[in-house]
Amino acid sequence: MLTLNNIEVVYGGTILVLKGVSLSVPAGRITALIGANGAGKTTTLKAISGLVRLERGEVTRGSIDFEGRRIENRLPEDVARLGIVMVREGRRLFEELTAEENLLVGATLSGHVREGLDLVYSYFPQLRERRRVRAGYLSGGEQQMLAIGAATMARPRLLLLDEPSLGLAPRVAHEIFTLVQRLNADQKMTIFLVEQNAKMALHLAEYGYVMENGKIVLDGPAERLREDADVKEFYLGMSKSGRRRFTEVKSYKRRKRWLA
């Protein structure tokens, strides 16, 4: 469904952020991109959604293909019309509008208002109960549900999720991930998930990519990544020495795909 072919992203004409990123997101599945803060994960999503153009960024090399169409450097509204919807980090909502009014804004692309509301409320019953409450007065978990619900109202062919667990208590984050998994299973919704919480992401996704310093350094089925010694040490906290970056370990450098 979605393929990134060796893309580079430059900000302001001088700052190289993504350095030859290639990955694929197959239809109907959940694919995860994990990595440390500042690795380039959010920039990858912005390159796909077109938001990178609003920040003086540009895909200067490579291609982004969505269902056979080249979409790199298109405007965000054009990308959204193709069915790619992004839930941005930090739960960007219209805080002065009610929860239901935020959902109605999300329906502007699809036009399926009643069906969309019924679908969202079936997955997020708390939003039905809080539909007349201003978004700014909702809890963090409810706001994240609302952000995902508003994106679902647009009937996305591809849903991009940027750090959905950010700032949430573990119990609430687990609830959000469970609902995302249900949307994928029941609606066959294709989801590309960016997360720093590698443990949750790799239990949710079928396939995963690991990003460091703007490059993909490791990829594979999520089950295999969960058992990978390097991923365990650097991202799952399963080492007595604590978490370290891939680039700090000489033995790992031999396995970097860009040096192979």
C-alpha positions in Angstrom: 0.0 0.0 0.0 2.7 2.5 1.0 6.4 2.3 0.1 9.2 4.7 0.9 12.1 4.3 -1.4 15.4 5.7 -0.2 14.0 9.1 0.8 16.0 12.0 2.1 14.4 15.0 3.9 16.1 18.3 4.3 14.8 21.2 6.4 15.6 24.8 5.4 17.7 23.6 2.5 20.5 22.7 4.8 19.6 20.3 7.6 19.5 16.6 6.5 17.1 14.7 8.8 16.2 11.5 6.9 19.1 9.7 5.2 17.9 7.2 2.7 14.9 5.7 4.5 13.2 2.7 2.8 10.2 0.9 4.3 6.8 -0.6 3.4 3.4 -0.6 5.0 1.2 -3.4 3.6 -2.6 -3.0 3.4 -4.7 -4.1 6.4 -1.8 -4.5 8.8 -0.2 -2.6 11.7 3.4 -1.6 11.0 5.6 0.0 13.7 8.5 2.4 13.6 10.4 2.6 16.8 13.5 4.6 17.9 14.8 7.1 20.4 13.7 10.7 20.6 15.1 12.7 17.7 15.7 9.6 15.5 13.5 11.0 12.7 10.3 9.0 13.3 7.9 12.0 13.3 9.7 13.5 10.3 9.0 10.2 8.4 5.3 10.6 9.1 5.3 14.3 8.1 7.1 13.4 4.9 4.3 10.9 4.1 1.4 13.2 5.1 2.8 16.3 3.4 3.2 18.2 6.7 6.9 18.5 6.2 6.2 21.2 3.6 4.6 23.4 6.3 7.9 23.4 8.2 10.2 24.4 5.3 11.1 20.8 4.8 11.3 18.9 1.5 11.8 15.3 0.3 14.9 15.9 -1.8 15.7 12.4 -2.9 13.8 9.1 -3.3 10.1 8.5 -3.7 6.9 7.9 -1.6 4.4 5.7 -3.3 0.8 5.2 -2.1 -1.3 2.7 -4.0 0.7 3.3 -7.2 0.8 7.1 -6.9 3.8 9.3 -6.1 2.9 11.5 -3.2 6.2 13.0 -2.0 6.1 16.8 -1.5 2.3 17.0 -2.1 0.3 19.4 0.0 -1.2 17.9 3.2 -4.8 18.4 2.0 -4.1 16.6 -1.3 -2.6 13.7 0.7 -5.6 13.6 3.0 -8.0 13.4 0.1 -6.2 10.2 -1.0 -7.1 8.7 2.3 -4.0 9.2 4.4 -4.9 10.7 7.8 -2.4 11.5 10.6 -3.0 11.7 14.3 -0.3 14.1 15.4 1.8 13.9 18.6 0.3 15.8 21.4 -3.4 15.3 20.6 -4.0 18.4 18.4 -7.7 19.2 19.0 -10.0 22.2 18.9 -10.1 22.6 22.6 -13.0 25.1 22.6 -15.3 22.8 20.6 -17.1 19.9 22.2 -16.0 16.3 21.7 -18.7 15.7 19.1 -18.0 18.9 17.3 -14.3 17.7 17.0 -15.6 14.5 15.5 -17.8 16.3 13.0 -14.7 18.3 11.8 -13.1 14.9 11.1 -16.0 13.9 8.9 -15.5 16.8 6.4 -13.4 14.5 4.2 -15.8 11.5 4.2 -19.2 13.1 4.5 -20.5 10.0 6.4 -21.5 11.8 9.6 -24.1 9.5 11.2 -22.3 6.3 10.2 -19.0 7.7 11.4 -20.4 8.8 14.8 -22.0 5.4 15.3 -18.7 3.7 14.5 -16.6 5.9 16.7 -19.0 5.7 19.7 -19.1 1.9 19.3 -15.3 1.8 19.8 -15.0 4.7 22.2 -18.2 4.7 24.4 -16.6 7.2 26.8 -16.8 9.8 24.0 -20.5 9.3 23.7 -20.9 10.0 27.4 -18.7 13.1 27.1 -19.8 14.3 23.6 -21.1 17.6 24.9 -17.9 18.4 27.0 -15.3 20.8 25.5 -12.3 18.9 24.3 -10.0 21.0 26.6 -11.8 19.6 29.7 -11.3 15.9 28.7 -8.7 13.7 30.4 -5.5 12.9 28.5 -6.8 9.4 27.6 -10.1 10.8 26.4 -8.4 13.4 24.3 -6.3 10.7 22.6 -9.5 8.7 22.0 -11.0 11.8 20.5 -8.0 12.4 18.3 -8.1 8.9 16.9 -11.9 9.0 16.7 -11.8 12.2 14.6 -9.3 10.6 12.3 -11.5 7.5 12.0 -14.4 9.8 11.0 -12.5 10.6 7.8 -12.6 6.9 6.8 -8.8 6.7 6.3 -7.3 4.1 4.0 -4.0 4.6 6.0 -3.9 5.9 9.5 -0.7 7.4 10.8 -0.3 7.4 14.6 2.4 9.5 16.1 3.2 8.6 19.7 -0.3 7.8 20.9 0.9 6.7 24.4 2.7 10.0 25.0 1.9 11.4 28.4 -0.6 8.7 29.3 -0.5 6.4 32.3 0.4 2.8 31.4 -3.1 1.5 32.0 -4.7 4.2 29.8 -2.0 3.7 27.1 -2.8 0.0 27.1 -6.5 0.8 26.7 -5.7 3.0 23.7 -3.5 0.4 22.1 -6.3 -2.3 22.6 -8.8 0.0 20.8 -6.3 0.6 17.9 -5.8 -3.1 17.6 -9.6 -3.6 17.4 -10.0 -1.0 14.7 -7.3 -2.8 12.7 -8.9 -6.2 13.2 -12.5 -5.3 12.7 -12.3 -2.5 10.1 -9.2 -3.8 8.3 -7.7 -0.4 8.8 -4.0 0.0 7.7 -2.0 1.6 10.5 1.5 3.0 10.6 2.5 3.5 14.2 5.4 5.6 15.5 6.2 4.9 19.1 9.0 5.3 21.7 7.3 2.7 23.8 8.9 -0.2 21.9 7.4 -2.9 24.0 3.8 -1.8 23.3 4.5 -1.1 19.7 6.0 -4.5 19.0 3.2 -6.3 20.7 0.7 -4.4 18.6 2.3 -4.5 15.2 3.0 -7.4 12.8 6.2 -5.9 11.4 8.6 -3.3 12.8 11.4 -0.9 11.8 14.1 0.5 14.1 15.3 4.0 13.3 18.5 5.7 14.5 19.9 9.1 13.4 17.5 9.3 10.4 18.3 5.8 9.1 16.6 2.4 9.4 19.1 0.2 11.2 17.0 -3.0 11.7 13.6 -4.4 10.6 11.7 -7.6 10.7 8.6 -9.3 12.0 7.6 -7.8 15.3 7.9 -11.2 17.1 11.4 -11.6 15.9 12.4 -8.0 16.9 11.0 -8.6 20.4 13.5 -11.5 20.8 16.4 -9.7 19.2 19.2 -9.2 21.7 20.0 -5.6 20.6 16.3 -4.5 20.6 15.9 -6.1 24.1 19.0 -4.2 25.4 18.5 -0.8 23.8 14.7 -0.5 23.7 13.1 -3.0 26.0 15.3 -2.3 29.0 16.4 -5.9 29.4 20.0 -5.2 30.2 21.7 -4.6 33.5 23.8 -1.9 31.9 20.7 0.0 31.0 19.5 1.4 27.7 22.1 2.5 25.1 22.0 3.6 21.5 22.7 1.2 18.7 25.4 3.5 17.5 27.4 3.2 20.8 28.1 -0.5 20.3 30.8 -1.4 17.9 29.6 -5.0 17.4 26.3 -3.7 16.2 27.9 -1.4 13.6 28.9 -4.4 11.5 25.2 -5.2 11.1 24.0 -1.7 10.0 22.4 -2.2 6.6 23.9 1.0 5.2 27.4 -0.2 6.0 26.8 -3.8 4.8 
